[in-house]
Amino acid sequence: MYESSKKILVIEDDSVTRNLYLKGLEAKGFDMTGAQNGRVGIQQAQKDVPDLVICDITMPDMDGYSVLNTLRQDPVTAIIPFIFLTGSSTKADVRKAMELGADDYLTKPSTLEELLRAIATRLEKQANLQYWWSKKFEKAPKTSAFTDNTTAIAADVAVASDKEVNIPPKSIFPNIPQLKEVFDFIEAHYHQGITLCDVAVAVGYSSAYLTNRVKETSGETVNCWIVKRRMAEACFLLQNNNHTVEKIAKALGYQDVSHFSRQFRQHHGLPPQAWRKEHQLVSQKQVKLW
């Protein structure tokens, strides 16, 4: 028996097929709900968020592609595992389904066992992702390895007086309340080599939805904000200590110092060492004026 707490929504216009799926999966322990068309299915998914959606593609009024696209654009339903079950199996149909963000694609006729295996795979993957990310970040100490590195670096900064001009960079993120959770996560973990996928899982959205939302609201992508935050910290560290570029790159989450150097040059117009030489000289001159 499967977990009775797992809710599955079946969107299928053919009542015989829909009832067959509902009864078969309910007998296996799932909490089942059915919808006779796409619009009703969307309403039910938004009202009582299921753990997984099974949806036909060819339906009157609204097809399965439109259903999936609508659910992926809603933050409440964006990351629900979605399985297409349809009589069409052309490469073009499969490709379109996957491009829209479907998690699986089964063709009719499919046995109940085939459907159960697909469901189990999707639910297990979802659970593993949530567990892995929660363990990765929930236990991260506030004084992380990066914080320790920053503290050590700060101890090496030559402070000429209380009027030292070099201070840590202020927040680079715009004040957008609806993106606060996204920016807070980036701020807390940018030094850990995070990616768009990491941020999406952490805030509970699909990568595609989060990309569109952040781009439309802030004018930049999630990955761009991650890099911008790293580059701002890179400037501060380069200007205020004598640690190697490689050590600073690793402290900022880069495994490859060449990758760090390329990104730094793209953002600041100079390689890290050349930028450091130029700006440390400027800093020293400013300090001497005091």
C-alpha positions as CSV (number, residue, x, y, z in Angstrom):
1,M,0.0,0.0,0.0
2,Y,1.1,3.6,-0.7
3,E,0.9,6.5,1.6
4,S,-2.8,7.3,2.0
5,S,-1.8,11.0,2.5
6,K,-0.7,11.3,-1.1
7,K,-3.3,13.1,-3.1
8,I,-3.5,12.5,-6.8
9,L,-5.6,14.5,-9.3
10,V,-6.7,12.8,-12.5
11,I,-7.7,15.2,-15.3
12,E,-9.4,13.1,-18.1
13,D,-12.5,13.9,-20.2
14,D,-13.4,10.3,-20.8
15,S,-15.4,9.2,-17.8
16,V,-14.8,5.5,-18.2
17,T,-11.0,6.0,-18.3
18,R,-11.1,8.6,-15.5
19,N,-13.0,6.3,-13.2
20,L,-10.8,3.4,-14.0
21,Y,-7.7,5.4,-12.9
22,L,-9.5,6.7,-9.8
23,K,-10.7,3.3,-8.6
24,G,-7.5,1.5,-9.4
25,L,-5.2,4.1,-7.6
26,E,-7.6,4.5,-4.7
27,A,-7.4,0.7,-4.2
28,K,-3.6,1.2,-3.8
29,G,-4.1,3.7,-1.0
30,F,-4.0,7.0,-2.7
31,D,-6.4,9.9,-2.0
32,M,-7.9,10.4,-5.4
33,T,-9.7,13.3,-7.1
34,G,-11.0,13.5,-10.6
35,A,-11.7,16.3,-13.1
36,Q,-13.7,16.0,-16.3
37,N,-11.8,18.7,-18.2
38,G,-8.8,21.0,-18.0
39,R,-10.5,24.1,-16.5
40,V,-12.0,22.1,-13.7
41,G,-8.7,20.3,-13.1
42,I,-6.9,23.6,-12.7
43,Q,-9.5,24.9,-10.2
44,Q,-9.2,21.7,-8.2
45,A,-5.4,21.8,-8.2
46,Q,-5.3,25.4,-7.0
47,K,-8.0,24.8,-4.3
48,D,-6.7,21.6,-2.9
49,V,-3.1,21.2,-4.0
50,P,-2.4,17.6,-4.9
51,D,0.9,15.7,-4.6
52,L,0.8,14.7,-8.2
53,V,-1.3,15.3,-11.4
54,I,-2.1,12.8,-14.1
55,C,-3.5,14.5,-17.2
56,D,-4.7,13.6,-20.6
57,I,-3.5,15.8,-23.5
58,T,-6.4,15.7,-26.0
59,M,-9.4,17.3,-24.3
60,P,-12.1,19.7,-25.5
61,D,-11.9,23.4,-24.6
62,M,-8.5,23.2,-22.9
63,D,-5.9,20.6,-23.8
64,G,-3.3,19.1,-21.4
65,Y,-0.5,21.4,-22.6
66,S,-2.5,24.4,-21.5
67,V,-3.3,22.8,-18.2
68,L,0.4,22.1,-17.5
69,N,1.4,25.6,-18.6
70,T,-1.2,27.2,-16.4
71,L,-0.1,25.2,-13.4
72,R,3.6,25.9,-13.9
73,Q,2.9,29.7,-13.9
74,D,1.1,29.6,-10.5
75,P,3.5,29.5,-7.6
76,V,1.1,27.4,-5.6
77,T,1.1,24.6,-8.2
78,A,4.4,25.2,-10.0
79,I,6.4,22.3,-8.6
80,I,3.6,19.6,-8.5
81,P,4.9,16.4,-10.3
82,F,2.9,16.2,-13.6
83,I,2.4,13.0,-15.7
84,F,0.9,13.1,-19.1
85,L,-1.1,9.9,-20.0
86,T,-2.3,10.1,-23.6
87,G,-2.9,8.1,-26.8
88,S,-0.4,10.3,-28.8
89,S,3.2,9.2,-28.7
90,T,4.9,11.2,-31.5
91,K,8.4,12.6,-30.8
92,A,7.0,16.1,-31.3
93,D,4.3,15.6,-28.7
94,V,6.8,14.1,-26.2
95,R,9.2,16.9,-26.8
96,K,6.6,19.6,-26.3
97,A,5.4,18.0,-23.1
98,M,9.0,17.9,-21.7
99,E,9.7,21.5,-22.8
100,L,6.6,22.7,-20.9
101,G,8.0,20.9,-17.8
102,A,6.2,17.6,-17.7
103,D,7.8,15.0,-15.4
104,D,6.7,11.9,-17.3
105,Y,4.8,10.9,-20.4
106,L,2.9,7.6,-20.6
107,T,1.0,6.4,-23.7
108,K,-2.3,4.6,-23.7
109,P,-3.1,1.8,-23.2
110,S,-1.0,1.6,-20.0
111,T,-1.4,-0.9,-17.3
112,L,-2.1,0.1,-13.7
113,E,1.4,-1.3,-12.7
114,E,3.1,0.9,-15.3
115,L,1.2,3.9,-14.0
116,L,2.1,3.0,-10.4
117,R,5.8,2.8,-11.2
118,A,5.7,6.2,-12.9
119,I,3.9,7.7,-9.8
120,A,6.3,6.0,-7.4
121,T,9.3,7.3,-9.3
122,R,8.0,10.9,-9.4
123,L,6.9,11.0,-5.7
124,E,10.2,9.5,-4.6
125,K,12.2,12.0,-6.7
126,Q,10.2,14.9,-5.2
127,A,10.7,13.6,-1.7
128,N,14.4,13.1,-2.2
129,L,14.9,16.6,-3.5
130,Q,13.0,18.1,-0.6
131,Y,14.9,16.0,1.9
132,W,18.3,16.6,0.4
133,W,17.9,20.4,0.1
134,S,16.4,20.7,3.6
135,K,19.4,18.8,5.0
136,K,21.9,20.8,2.9
137,F,20.7,24.2,4.1
138,E,18.8,23.8,7.4
139,K,21.8,22.7,9.4
140,A,24.2,25.1,7.8
141,P,25.7,27.0,10.8
142,K,25.4,30.7,10.8
143,T,29.2,30.8,11.2
144,S,30.0,28.9,8.0
145,A,33.3,28.0,6.5
146,F,32.9,31.1,4.3
147,T,32.2,33.2,7.4
148,D,35.4,31.8,9.0
149,N,37.3,32.7,5.8
150,T,35.9,36.2,5.8
151,T,36.8,36.6,9.5
152,A,40.3,35.5,8.8
153,I,40.5,37.8,5.8
154,A,39.2,40.7,7.7
155,A,42.0,40.1,10.3
156,D,44.5,40.6,7.5
157,V,43.1,44.0,6.4
158,A,45.6,46.8,7.1
159,V,43.5,49.4,8.8
160,A,45.4,52.6,8.7
161,S,42.9,54.5,10.9
162,D,39.4,54.5,12.2
163,K,38.5,56.4,9.0
164,E,39.4,53.5,6.7
165,V,37.4,53.9,3.5
166,N,37.1,50.2,2.7
167,I,33.9,48.7,4.1
168,P,31.9,45.5,3.2
169,P,29.6,46.0,0.2
170,K,26.1,47.1,0.9
171,S,23.2,44.9,-0.3
172,I,23.1,44.8,-4.1
173,F,19.6,43.5,-4.1
174,P,16.6,45.8,-4.9
175,N,13.9,46.2,-2.3
176,I,11.2,44.0,-3.9
177,P,9.1,42.4,-1.2
178,Q,7.8,39.6,-3.4
179,L,11.4,38.5,-4.1
180,K,12.7,38.9,-0.5
181,E,12.8,35.2,0.1
182,V,14.8,34.6,-3.1
183,F,17.3,37.4,-2.3
184,D,17.6,36.3,1.3
185,F,18.5,32.8,0.2
186,I,21.1,34.0,-2.3
187,E,22.6,36.3,0.4
188,A,22.9,33.4,2.8
189,H,24.3,30.8,0.4
190,Y,25.9,32.5,-2.6
191,H,29.3,31.3,-1.4
192,Q,28.2,27.7,-1.5
193,G,28.2,27.3,-5.3
194,I,24.4,27.5,-5.5
195,T,22.5,27.6,-8.8
196,L,19.1,28.5,-10.1
197,C,17.9,25.0,-9.3
198,D,19.0,25.4,-5.6
199,V,17.1,28.6,-5.2
200,A,14.0,27.2,-6.9
201,V,13.9,24.2,-4.6
202,A,14.5,26.4,-1.5
203,V,11.6,28.8,-2.3
204,G,9.3,26.1,-3.6
205,Y,9.0,27.1,-7.2
206,S,9.9,25.4,-10.5
207,S,13.0,26.7,-12.1
208,A,11.1,27.9,-15.2
209,Y,8.5,29.8,-13.1
210,L,11.2,31.4,-10.9
211,T,13.2,32.5,-13.8
212,N,10.3,34.3,-15.4
213,R,9.1,35.8,-12.1
214,V,12.5,37.2,-11.1
215,K,13.3,38.4,-14.6
216,E,10.0,40.2,-15.0
217,T,10.1,41.8,-11.5
218,S,13.8,42.7,-11.2
219,G,15.1,42.8,-14.8
220,E,17.8,40.2,-14.1
221,T,17.8,36.4,-13.9
222,V,18.4,34.4,-10.7
223,N,21.8,33.3,-11.9
224,C,22.7,36.9,-12.7
225,W,21.9,37.9,-9.1
226,I,24.0,35.1,-7.8
227,V,27.0,36.2,-9.9
228,K,26.5,39.8,-9.0
229,R,26.6,39.1,-5.3
230,R,29.7,37.0,-5.7
231,M,31.4,39.8,-7.7
232,A,30.5,42.4,-5.2
233,E,32.1,40.4,-2.4
234,A,35.1,39.5,-4.7
235,C,35.9,43.3,-5.1
236,F,35.8,43.8,-1.3
237,L,38.1,40.8,-0.6
238,L,40.5,41.6,-3.4
239,Q,40.8,45.2,-2.2
240,N,41.1,44.5,1.5
241,N,43.5,41.6,1.8
242,N,46.5,39.9,0.2
243,H,45.1,36.3,-0.1
244,T,45.6,34.6,-3.5
245,V,42.9,34.9,-6.2
246,E,42.5,31.1,-5.9
247,K,41.7,31.3,-2.2
248,I,39.2,34.1,-2.7
249,A,37.6,32.2,-5.6
250,K,37.1,29.1,-3.4
251,A,35.7,31.2,-0.6
252,L,33.1,32.5,-3.0
253,G,32.0,29.0,-4.1
254,Y,34.1,28.6,-7.2
255,Q,35.7,25.2,-7.9
256,D,37.7,26.6,-10.8
257,V,39.7,29.7,-10.4
258,S,39.7,30.3,-14.2
259,H,35.9,30.4,-14.2
260,F,36.0,33.0,-11.4
261,S,38.6,35.0,-13.3
262,R,36.5,35.0,-16.5
263,Q,33.4,36.1,-14.7
264,F,35.3,38.8,-12.8
265,R,36.7,40.2,-16.0
266,Q,33.3,40.2,-17.7
267,H,31.8,42.2,-14.8
268,H,34.7,44.5,-14.0
269,G,36.7,44.8,-17.2
270,L,40.0,43.6,-15.6
271,P,41.4,40.3,-14.4
272,P,41.3,40.0,-10.6
273,Q,45.0,40.7,-10.0
274,A,45.0,43.7,-12.2
275,W,41.8,45.1,-10.6
276,R,43.3,44.5,-7.2
277,K,46.5,46.3,-8.0
278,E,44.7,49.3,-9.4
279,H,42.2,49.6,-6.5
280,Q,44.5,48.9,-3.7
281,L,46.7,51.7,-4.9
282,V,43.7,54.0,-5.0
283,S,42.7,52.9,-1.5
284,Q,46.2,53.5,-0.1
285,K,46.3,57.0,-1.5
286,Q,42.9,57.7,0.1
287,V,44.0,56.5,3.5
288,K,47.2,58.6,3.4
289,L,45.0,61.7,2.9
290,W,43.7,61.1,6.4
